[in-house]
Amino acid sequence: QVQLVESGGGLVQAGGSLRLSCAASGRPLSTWALGWFRQAPGKEREFVVCSGGGITKYGDSVKGRFTISRDNGKNTVYLQMNSLKPEDTAVYYCAARTGSVAFIESDKYNYWGQGTQVTVSS
């Protein structure tokens, strides 16, 4: 059974930083393509970043501010978020799919975490 568990969300002021973690169990993360998505109230789920097969793509709204990284030894993927803005407020989800190719489309991912709330105050 594959499980993804996010942590690290919280309340931060605009301009601040947070680091989200997504701990995986059941399979080595190094064999997966990974993604982070977010969903704000009343809005559709939005692509944030994906990584796999040596390729990383960022959504335009987070490019230059967010960074994805992996620690294969801890089987954990991180999302470092800097220069946060109120419009970054959302529930953030990590996702994984079998295979090395990452996609920006959320429906390509097989496994999802439960989400972690990020709130950025102005």
N, C-alpha and C positions, 0 to 999 in steps of 0.2 A: 504494500500500500504506500503510495507516494503522498507525502504531506509537505505543505509549504506553510510556514508560520512567519508572519511579518511582525516587526516591532520597531520602536523608535519614533513613532509619531508623537504629536503633541501640539502645544500652543507656542508660537514664536512670533516675535515682532517682525514687521517688514524690514528687510535687509539682513535678517538673521539667517542661521543655517540649521539644518537638521540632517542626521544620517539615518536612513531607514535600513533595516536588516531583514533578510528573508532567509530563514534557516530551512534547509531541506532534509528530508529523511526518506529512505527507501531506495535511493539511487544516487550515484555520484553526479553532482551538478556539472562536472566537466563534460559530461556526455549530452548535456541538454542545450537547447537554445532557450534563452530567457528574455523576459520582458517585464517592464513596469508600465502599468496603466493607472489612470485615476478617474474618479467620477465625482463630480460636484452635484449638490442637490438640484434636481430638475434638469440635469444635463446628461447627455450620453457619455458613455465611457470613452475616455480620450487616451490615445497613445502617448507615452512619455519617452520610452527608450526601449530598444531591443538589442540583443547581443548574441552572436553565434557564428561559428565558422570563421572566426577572425574578423568579423564585420560588426560594427556598432552603428546604430542609427538613433538619432535624437529627434524628438518632435521640435518644430520650429519655436514653440513657446518656451522651451526649456534649454535650447541649445546655448552652450557657453556658460550655463549656470549649474546644470546637473551633470553628475558623472556616475556611471555604473561601474562596478568592479566586482570581482569574485575572489573569494578565498577558498580554494578547492580543499585545503586541509581542514577547514571548518565546515565545508559544504554549505557555504553561505554566500549570498549575493547582497551587495550593498547599493544604496542609492544616496550619494552625497548631494545635498541640495543647498546651494548657496544663493545669496542675494534674493531671498524669498520675497514674493509679492502676495498681496491679498488674493489675487486671482489664482494662486497656486493652492488655495484651500480646497481640499477634496479628501475623499477616502482613496488611499493608494493601495494598489494590489500588485503583488508579484505573480508572474505566470511562467510556466515552463511547458515545453513541448519536446517530444522525442525527436531526435535528429539534430543536426547542427545548424540548420537554416533557420534564421530568425525572421519573423514577419512583423509588420506594423499592425496587422489586423488581429483583433482580440480573438476572433473565432478560430484562429489557427492554433490556439494553445489548449493543451489537454488538462493541465493542472493549474489550480488557482489557490492562493492563500485567502484568508478570511478578511484581509484588509486592515489598514491602520489609518486613523484619522490624523490629518495634518490641517491645522488651522493657523493662518497667518493674519495677524491683526495689523491694522494700519496705524 
